Amino acid sequence: MSLNDTPRATRLHIGLYGRRNSGKSSLLNALTGQSVATVSEVAGTTTDPVYKAMELHGIGPVVFIDTAGFDDEGALGELRVGKTQDAARATDMAMVLFHDADMTEELAWVAKFRRHETPVIPVVSQIDTLPDRGAALVAAVTEQTGTKPVVVSAVEGTGIEALRAEIVRQLPEGYASGSITGALCQKGDLVLLVMPQDIQAPKGRLILPQVQTLRELLDKKCLVMSCTTDCLAATLASLKEPPALIITDSQAFRTVYAQKPAASKLTSFSVLFAGYKGDIDYFAASARKIGNLPKNAHILIAEACTHKPLAEDIGRVKIPRLLRQKLGEEITVDVTAGRDFPEDLSGIDLVIHCGGCMFNRKYVLSRVAQCRAAGVPMTNYGITIAYLLGILDDVELPYGNYEVL
């Protein structure tokens, strides 16, 4: 990814779902104007989901997801369907392709997306191959879904522009208005970013949450300064007025809190992303439950990205250390990375998630919903650290009502 690219996690995710050979890959190629997905008459050509980032007129940066047929068979087929199920969790908008009179599975997927409040566009695909029964299929889909489908032919180019227009029309409410910093700062405010450049910082560049936050602050026309933790005192001393807001790495909360001016609000990149990517009400309330966990609590730490653990790793070393200082040595702490997240959360007393910068909001919220359904508290790195340091009430949260569960 170049410096000018929009990160995939911030793009609208549009998934194509249907049976094998229903025309998903051909439709993706037609929508993007590129041969990004392999097309074949052999059923099951698409195995793992194919992600294609592009700009869509009327929306901006999006990601199209081409998935394996949900009717795949055999042991490998089950794995492919599992990948399709996982892609559905990250889907902001779904296109379900209909191509046969038997619509049982397609209708089940439409219902599944609607249960999760995911906008669905029914599509009658490959209309060029249905000269005799196309009208009947369109009527049946309309009756069964309550929505008139978009009729397309990737080969002839029929309906492609109509489908693009329908995507724009069904843009999820609030999609374009998401903000990282919320109402914590406004035009003209001085914002100080405290960014430790330790062994975990990538050499020669900033981590994604820092970059995205900095860009938003520039767009808001804030005045932005930055420093490392060891230069914080000198930076504050150089200012005529204290910054309106200080945003720090959560790992430096203790040091920054001790030095911050009383007039400056304090938060962290991870706390900001708790609101930007997740359910900050649930995260804040869940963190306040940590002190009531049993001495033998089973805690799951979930990382969005996979990386080689380094010394003093925040998720594998620092947070477990703080938890043991609070709860004792009998707790069990497990770590998952990437999309490796257990379906069965029984026996887990708390989930602590990273900021989720590598996931889109829809995917993080699917994990929140899973935890809620299982009755498992879920919070995130920054809010956990603030609670364990005893400063959560002094940290600014960007959204939510912060009600106790």
C-alpha positions in Angstrom: 0.0 0.0 0.0 1.4 3.4 -1.0 1.1 6.5 1.3 -1.7 7.7 -0.9 -3.8 4.6 -0.6 -6.9 4.5 1.6 -6.4 1.6 4.2 -8.7 -1.3 3.3 -10.1 -1.3 6.9 -11.7 2.1 6.3 -13.3 1.3 3.0 -16.9 0.2 2.5 -16.9 -3.6 2.2 -19.3 -4.9 -0.5 -19.6 -8.7 -0.7 -20.9 -10.8 -3.6 -22.6 -14.0 -2.4 -24.2 -16.8 -4.4 -23.9 -20.4 -5.5 -21.0 -21.8 -7.5 -21.1 -20.6 -11.1 -23.8 -18.0 -10.4 -21.6 -15.3 -12.0 -20.1 -13.7 -8.9 -16.5 -13.4 -10.3 -17.8 -12.2 -13.8 -19.9 -9.6 -12.1 -17.0 -8.4 -10.0 -14.9 -8.0 -13.1 -17.7 -6.1 -14.8 -18.1 -3.8 -11.8 -14.4 -3.0 -11.4 -13.7 -2.9 -15.1 -10.7 -5.2 -14.5 -10.0 -9.0 -14.5 -9.5 -9.2 -10.8 -11.3 -12.5 -10.3 -10.7 -15.8 -12.1 -13.7 -16.8 -14.2 -14.2 -20.4 -15.2 -17.1 -22.8 -16.1 -15.7 -25.2 -13.5 -17.7 -24.9 -10.3 -15.8 -23.8 -7.2 -13.1 -21.8 -9.1 -13.1 -19.1 -6.3 -11.7 -20.6 -3.1 -10.6 -18.0 -0.6 -12.4 -14.6 -0.8 -10.9 -12.2 -3.3 -10.7 -8.6 -2.1 -10.5 -5.8 -4.7 -10.0 -2.2 -3.5 -11.3 0.5 -5.9 -12.9 3.9 -6.1 -16.7 3.9 -6.7 -18.3 7.1 -8.0 -20.7 8.5 -5.5 -19.1 6.7 -2.6 -15.3 6.8 -2.8 -13.0 4.1 -1.7 -14.6 0.6 -1.4 -13.6 -3.0 -1.2 -15.4 -5.7 -3.3 -15.3 -9.2 -1.9 -15.8 -12.1 -4.3 -16.6 -15.2 -2.2 -16.7 -19.0 -2.7 -20.1 -20.5 -3.6 -22.1 -21.1 -0.4 -23.2 -24.4 -1.9 -19.7 -25.8 -2.1 -19.3 -29.5 -1.1 -16.8 -31.9 0.5 -14.2 -31.3 3.1 -12.5 -28.5 1.2 -15.9 -27.1 0.3 -16.8 -26.8 4.0 -13.6 -24.8 4.6 -14.4 -22.5 1.7 -17.9 -21.9 3.0 -16.4 -21.1 6.4 -14.2 -18.4 4.7 -17.4 -17.1 3.1 -19.1 -17.0 6.4 -16.2 -15.1 7.9 -16.2 -12.6 5.0 -19.9 -12.0 5.7 -19.0 -10.6 9.2 -17.0 -7.9 7.5 -19.6 -7.1 4.8 -21.1 -3.6 5.0 -23.4 -4.3 2.1 -24.2 -7.6 0.4 -25.2 -8.5 -3.1 -26.9 -11.9 -3.2 -27.0 -13.5 -6.7 -30.1 -15.5 -7.8 -29.9 -17.7 -10.9 -32.2 -20.7 -10.2 -35.8 -21.4 -9.3 -34.7 -23.1 -6.1 -33.9 -20.0 -4.0 -33.7 -21.7 -0.6 -30.1 -21.0 0.2 -30.1 -17.5 -1.3 -33.2 -16.5 0.8 -31.5 -17.8 3.9 -28.5 -15.6 3.2 -30.7 -12.6 2.6 -32.4 -13.2 5.9 -29.0 -13.7 7.6 -27.8 -10.3 6.4 -31.0 -8.6 7.3 -30.8 -10.0 10.9 -27.5 -8.3 11.2 -28.9 -5.0 9.7 -26.6 -5.4 6.6 -28.1 -3.8 3.5 -28.9 -6.5 0.8 -29.2 -6.0 -2.9 -30.9 -9.0 -4.6 -29.3 -9.6 -8.1 -30.6 -11.8 -10.9 -27.4 -12.7 -12.6 -26.5 -14.0 -16.0 -29.8 -12.8 -17.4 -28.4 -13.5 -20.9 -28.6 -17.2 -20.2 -32.2 -17.0 -18.9 -34.2 -15.9 -22.0 -37.2 -18.1 -21.2 -37.4 -17.9 -17.4 -35.8 -14.5 -16.6 -39.0 -12.7 -16.0 -40.4 -15.4 -13.8 -37.3 -15.5 -11.7 -37.4 -11.7 -11.3 -41.0 -11.9 -10.2 -40.2 -14.8 -7.7 -37.3 -12.9 -6.2 -39.3 -9.8 -5.8 -42.1 -11.7 -4.0 -39.8 -13.7 -1.7 -37.4 -10.8 -0.7 -39.9 -7.9 -0.9 -37.3 -6.1 -3.1 -37.2 -5.9 -6.8 -33.8 -7.3 -7.9 -31.3 -5.7 -10.1 -31.0 -7.7 -13.4 -27.5 -8.0 -14.8 -25.5 -9.6 -17.5 -21.7 -9.3 -17.0 -21.2 -10.6 -20.6 -23.4 -8.0 -22.2 -22.9 -5.3 -19.7 -26.6 -5.2 -18.8 -27.6 -3.6 -15.5 -24.0 -2.8 -14.4 -24.7 0.9 -14.1 -28.0 0.3 -12.4 -26.2 -1.9 -9.8 -23.6 0.8 -9.1 -26.5 3.2 -8.6 -28.2 0.8 -6.2 -25.0 0.5 -4.2 -24.9 4.3 -3.8 -28.6 4.4 -2.9 -28.3 1.7 -0.2 -25.2 3.2 1.4 -25.4 2.4 5.1 -26.6 5.3 7.2 -23.8 7.2 8.8 -21.1 5.5 6.7 -19.6 8.7 5.4 -19.8 10.6 8.7 -17.6 8.4 10.8 -15.0 10.3 12.9 -12.1 9.1 14.9 -11.9 12.1 17.3 -15.6 12.9 17.4 -16.4 16.1 19.4 -13.1 16.1 21.4 -11.6 18.8 19.2 -12.6 21.3 16.6 -11.1 23.7 14.1 -8.3 25.8 15.6 -7.7 23.6 18.6 -4.1 22.7 19.5 -3.8 18.9 19.7 -0.6 17.2 21.0 0.2 13.7 19.8 2.5 11.7 22.1 3.9 8.9 20.1 6.6 6.7 21.7 9.0 5.3 19.0 10.1 2.2 20.9 11.1 -1.3 19.7 7.4 -2.0 18.6 7.2 1.1 16.4 7.9 0.2 12.7 11.2 1.6 11.5 10.8 4.7 9.4 7.1 5.1 9.7 4.1 5.6 12.0 1.5 3.0 12.9 -1.8 3.2 11.1 -4.0 4.6 13.9 -1.5 7.5 14.3 -1.5 8.2 10.6 -5.3 8.1 10.3 -5.8 10.3 13.4 -3.2 12.8 12.2 -5.0 13.0 8.8 -8.4 13.6 10.4 -7.0 16.4 12.6 -5.5 18.1 9.6 -8.8 17.8 7.8 -10.5 19.4 10.8 -8.0 22.3 10.6 -6.6 21.6 14.0 -3.2 22.8 15.0 -1.1 19.6 15.5 2.1 19.0 17.4 3.8 15.7 18.1 6.5 14.4 20.3 7.9 11.3 21.9 7.2 10.6 25.6 10.7 11.6 26.7 10.2 15.0 25.1 6.7 15.7 26.5 7.9 18.0 29.3 10.0 20.1 27.0 7.1 20.3 24.4 4.6 21.5 27.0 7.1 24.0 28.4 7.5 25.5 24.9 3.8 26.2 24.5 2.2 29.5 25.5 -1.1 27.8 26.2 -1.8 24.1 27.1 -3.1 21.9 24.3 -6.9 21.5 24.1 -6.4 17.7 23.7 -3.5 15.3 24.2 -3.7 12.0 22.4 -1.1 9.4 23.5 -0.2 5.8 23.0 -2.0 3.9 25.7 1.2 2.4 26.9 2.4 5.9 27.9 -0.9 6.8 29.8 0.8 6.8 33.2 3.6 9.1 32.2 1.5 11.5 30.2 -1.3 11.7 32.8 1.3 12.7 35.5 2.5 15.6 33.3 -0.6 16.8 31.5 -1.9 20.3 32.2 -5.2 20.4 34.1 -6.8 22.3 31.2 -5.9 19.6 28.6 -8.2 16.7 27.8 -6.5 13.3 27.6 -7.2 10.3 25.5 -5.3 7.6 23.5 -5.3 6.3 20.0 -6.7 3.0 21.2 -9.5 4.7 23.1 -10.4 6.7 20.0 -10.5 3.5 17.9 -12.7 1.9 20.5 -15.3 4.4 19.4 -14.4 4.5 15.7 -14.4 0.8 15.2 -16.4 -0.8 18.1 -19.0 -0.3 20.7 -17.4 2.1 23.2 -20.4 1.9 25.7 -19.9 -1.8 26.0 -16.1 -1.5 26.1 -16.1 1.1 28.9 -18.8 -0.8 31.0 -16.9 -4.1 30.5 -13.6 -2.6 31.6 -15.3 -1.6 34.9 -16.1 -5.2 35.5 -12.5 -6.3 35.5 -12.1 -5.7 39.3 -15.0 -8.2 39.9 -13.6 -11.1 37.8 -12.8 -14.3 39.7 -9.2 -15.0 40.8 -9.0 -17.8 38.2 -10.5 -15.8 35.4 -10.0 -16.9 31.8 -9.2 -13.8 29.7 -8.9 -13.7 25.9 -6.8 -11.1 24.2 -7.6 -10.6 20.6 -5.2 -9.0 18.1 -6.4 -7.8 14.7 -3.0 -8.2 13.0 -0.6 -11.1 13.1 3.0 -10.0 14.0 6.1 -11.5 15.6 5.8 -10.8 19.3 8.5 -8.4 20.6 9.9 -7.7 24.0 7.3 -5.8 26.1 4.5 -6.6 23.6 1.4 -4.7 24.7 -1.1 -7.5 24.2 1.1 -10.4 25.2 3.2 -8.9 28.0 2.2 -5.5 29.3 -1.6 -6.0 29.6 -1.3 -9.5 31.1 1.2 -8.1 33.6 -1.2 -5.3 34.6 -4.1 -7.8 34.9 -2.1 -10.1 37.2 -1.1 -7.1 39.4 -4.9 -6.4 39.7 -6.3 -9.9 39.9 -3.4 -12.2 40.9 -1.3 -14.9 39.3 -4.1 -17.5 39.0 -5.7 -15.9 35.9 -5.3 -17.5 32.5 -4.6 -15.3 29.5 -4.8 -16.6 26.0 -4.1 -14.6 22.8 -5.6 -14.9 19.3 -4.4 -13.1 16.2 -5.9 -12.0 12.9 -9.3 -13.7 12.1 -8.6 -16.6 14.5 -11.4 -15.9 17.0 -13.3 -18.7 18.8 -16.9 -19.4 17.9 -17.5 -20.8 21.3 -16.8 -18.3 24.1 -18.0 -20.5 27.0 -15.5 -20.5 29.8 -14.1 -17.1 28.9 -14.7 -14.3 31.4 -13.5 -11.3 29.5 -12.3 -10.4 25.9 -9.8 -7.6 25.4 -9.5 -6.5 21.8 -6.9 -4.3 20.2 -7.8 -1.1 18.5 -8.9 -3.1 15.4 -7.2 -0.8 12.9 -6.8 -3.7 10.4 -10.5 -4.6 10.6 -13.5 -2.6 9.4 -16.1 -1.5 11.9 -18.6 -4.1 10.7 -16.2 -6.9 11.5 -15.3 -5.6 15.0 -19.0 -5.1 15.8 -19.7 -8.7 14.8 -17.3 -9.8 17.5 -19.0 -7.4 19.9 -22.4 -9.0 19.0 -20.9 -12.5 19.6 -19.7 -11.5 23.0 -23.0 -9.9 23.9 -24.9 -13.0 22.9 -22.6 -15.1 25.0 -22.8 -12.8 28.0 -19.1 -12.1 27.9 -17.8 -8.6 28.7 -15.6 -7.2 25.9 -13.3 -4.1 26.1 -10.2 -2.9 24.3 -6.5 -2.2 25.0 -6.6 1.5 25.7 -9.7 1.4 27.9 -8.3 -1.6 29.8 -5.0 0.1 30.5 -6.8 3.3 31.6 -9.0 1.3 34.0 -6.1 -0.8 35.4 -4.1 2.5 36.0 -7.1 4.0 37.8 -7.5 6.9 35.4 -10.4 5.8 33.2 -12.7 8.5 34.7 -10.1 11.1 33.7 -9.8 9.9 30.1 -11.9 11.4 27.4 -14.1 8.9 25.5 -15.1 10.2 22.0 -18.6 8.7 21.8 -21.3 7.0 23.8 -23.1 7.3 27.2 -20.8 4.9 29.1 -23.7 3.3 31.0 -22.9 0.5 33.4 -23.9 -2.9 32.1 
